[in-house]
Amino acid sequence: MIEIDLWNLLQEGDEEAFAQVYQQHVDALYSYGLNLGYSPDDVQDSIHDLFVNIYNKRGRYTAVKNVKVYLFIALKNTLLNRSSKMATVTLNPEEHDSGEASVEDFWIASESEGNSREMLKQGIAQLSRRQKQVLYFRYYKTMSFKEIAEHLHINPQSAKNLAQSAVKKLRAFLMMILILAFLIG
């Protein structure tokens, strides 16, 4: 079933659709939260908070065009909200429990996100103009490969191939950076 159809069924109260949306996205959301620099516990709690909120407010969401993008943005907002609440609690050093994240932890997490963004920009700079265009249309404009193909005057398979090769190049670049960071650090 198409992702947006599942989302619409979820909004109508279909619990099976809710479970499928959760199962389809939980792993990617978890990885995304960790890549933003948050702890595994915070990411898990935020994902659960996000889906509880979606379940409790089903039927009240406006039309969502891209479920995955919506969930990623919603998770990031949930993590940021959780972080700001924790930061206000941990600002008093006398009340700081070693099990809670400190202000320094939040600063490091935001620095990590900034570094990740910078590495991604460097990786994107390595791509061809066509690959950049396809990624832009696919992930920022959330266009289908058919729409991208029509816009760029190429066939849909070529658009798909360009996207796949671009993602492979980005993964290889980022993996190289991570390996170098591991070896140096």
Salt bridges, closest charged atoms under 4 A:
GLU3 OE2 - HIS25 NE2 2.86
ASP45 OD2 - ARG82 NH1 3.97
ASP49 OD2 - ARG82 NH2 2.64
GLU113 OE2 - LYS76 NZ 2.75
GLU113 OE2 - ARG117 NH2 2.82
